Amino acid sequence: MKVFVFDLLAYGENLEHLKVGSELPYPLSKRHFKADVAVRTYAEHLDAWEEMDRLGYDGVGFNEHHRSPYGLMNSPNLMAAAAAQRTKRLKLLIYGNLLPLHEPLRLAEELAMLDCLSDGRIISGFARGIPREYQVHNVPLADSRARFEEAYDIITRAWSEEIFSYEGRFWSYRDVAIWPRPSQQPRPPVWVPILGSKESIEFAGRHDLPITPGLGRHRGLRDDIIRYYANALAKAGHRITPDHLSLGVTAYVADTKAQALREYGPHILYFNRTLFSHGNFIETEKQRESGYTTQSSTDYVRPENLRAAANLRSEFRNLTMAQLEEQAETMPMGTADEVAQRIIDAAESAGANQVQLAINRGALPHDLYMAQIERFAREVLPRLQAHEVKRVPAAEEAMA
């Protein structure tokens, strides 16, 4: 099993005191920004990624978000370029560039550069983003999917064709041959995060792209996504394998579960209650109203899992420590034996041969983050990397 650490790179100072009622102000104005905190945050995370490389993790994940302390990676490509110079072996999972918001030929060129800079270590994740990003870029939410699919076509053709021309609805090019080309041929691997819309699942299936189903939030919804994805792959002539799936996992190793909750719990609450939906609506129904998703986007989901597919803001914003303690009873939080076994069990039940660890939700103090990276590498990582997932149970049920 391959083990990645997915790092959101939240602004390294708790901003809870700025909330008005239950909300951080949006937009969060300049007077609240401290340059020294941002400088320190970037430096600390680069140190962390260098340590992950030394300790034998398989990869680190970056993502793109804008105008929020939720994450300081406005450009994940800049972060990957910096990390490429501080690491030698670590895979750099850019998860991912928000295709609808950017000029795709420029992204194709940047990612090709990154693949050469890193000696072929890039995994190129492509995502659509969240409504907050569209509000400022002035891209209509209803155009999101069409722009995503057109940009994907342009980027992959730019990487693989000798010379290409393209006439599209949003972008057009004539007689293009990019330099440099990616180090990995015919192109870097492409992964797609899936929150739940069937159109995204169908796109990944048509193009045989690995996915992260549901980002680890709810097992029932996760399995529904995997079943639908397996069918979409099959319709396109592909067959699902454990290498098609990566599993999002929130984990923390400590001497006891109580210690894990004491050290990590407040930061999980800060992430959910303050950062996660800052300036953004996450509810599926509101996204339908905006045209970002369709009325039928979750009609493949079993009735018992529809609440999870609704992405209710209240379930994040109102999370309490008591609820987190209850959830932690089945989470990989606690002793090394419990964490390793729970992650293996989750990967086996999903049929995923990659996991993406969230071991720094919110803004975990740097000393705790570095200690967790080291302890997880020493006590858990070898057991996960020695384990190979060989089947996808949910897909077998779907295809039976």
Order of alpha helices (4+ residues) and beta strands (2+ residues): beta-alpha-beta-alpha-beta-alpha-beta-alpha-alpha-beta-beta-beta-alpha-beta-alpha-beta-beta-alpha-alpha-alpha-alpha-alpha-beta-alpha-beta-alpha-alpha-alpha
